[in-house]
Amino acid sequence: MGLDIKAIVTNKRIGVNNLLAFHNGRGSQEGGFAELKTDSHLSYVPTRTLAGNRIYLRSALLAHNLSRELQMQTTPMPRLTTAKRTSLWAFERLDTRDASSSSVPAGSHARRASSP
């Protein structure tokens, strides 16, 4: 029938339309977390020690944040904020796999070509 039914429980004191826009905008932030998990391999536990895993996690987060910061510093902000509170920049993915080419093995540190 084409109906979308949502139930949102909140303590925010804003109008229904603004609340729905805010809730829908959270999806873009969740996408960022998913990208961080897959592109930076945060679902991988590399060592058997807590210290080694902490170093791995912090290095991956630092690399991710540095790539985002460099993109923000070198490109103008494309738009102003919206009610959905989505990201202001359309970031390039800096994953270590090239899903469009079978000639590049997974984990080869190849950068995905950006689309115009």
N, C-alpha and C positions, 0 to 999 in steps of 0.2 A: 504494500500500500504506500510505501515511501515515507513512512513516519519515523522520526528519530525521537526516542523518549529518553530523557536523562533525569537523574535524581542527584542533586547537588546539596550536600549538607555543609553549611559553613557558618562561621561566626562573623564574617565580613558584613559591615553595615553599608552596603551600596545597592544600587538599583539592580533589577533582574537582568536587564540588557548588559550592563557593565559587568555583572557577575559572570554571565555566560561568556562574554568576550574574554574575561580574565581566565576563566577555566579552560576555554579552548586554546588560549595562548600557551598554556602549560605544555601542550603537546610538542611544541618546537623545542622547549627546554629538555624534555625527555628524549627527544631525538639527539640532542647534543650529548647527553649522557650515554646513549647507545653508541654513538659514533666514537666517543672516548673509549668505551669498553672494547669495541671491535678494532678500531684503527690503532690504538695504543696497546692492544693486547692485555687489557687489565683483567681479563678473565683467566689469565695464565698465572700460575704460581711457580716462579722460576727456581726457588731454592727451598731448602728444608729449614732455614733459619729465619727468625723474625727480622733480624737486622738486614739480611740480604733482600727479603721481600719488601721491606720499607724503602730501601735504596732503589729498588726496581720501580716501585710505585711512584715515589717522588720524582725520579728521573723521567718517567713517562708523563707525569702531570706537568713537569717543568717544560718538556719538549712541546707538549700540546699547547700549553698556555703561551709559550714563546712564539709558536707558529701563528696563533690567533692574534697576539699583540703586534707582530710584524705586519700581518695583513691589515690590521686596523690603522697602523701608523702610515702605511704606504698607499692607502686608498681613502678617498673622501667618504664621509658617512652618506649612504645613498638615500636615506629618508629619516623622518622624525619618528618619534615613538608612536605606537598605536595603542588602542584599548586592549588588544590581545597581548601586548607586551612581548611580541616576538623579537628575535634578534635583529639588530639594526644592520648587520652585515650579512651578506651571503658568503660564508666562508668556503674556501676550497678544502676538499678533504685531502689530508696528507697521509693516507694509509700506506701500508707497506706491501700491498697486493695490487695487481692490475687485473681486475675482473674482466676487462674487455679483451684481454690478450692471453692466449694460452702459452705464448712463448716466454712469458715471464713467470717463473715459479713463485709460489706464495712465500713471503718472507724474504724477498730479494732486495728490499729497500728501493724499489722502483717507485717513482712518483706518478700518480695517475694524471693523465693529461686532462687539463681543464677544458670544459666546453664553453664556447663563447656566450 
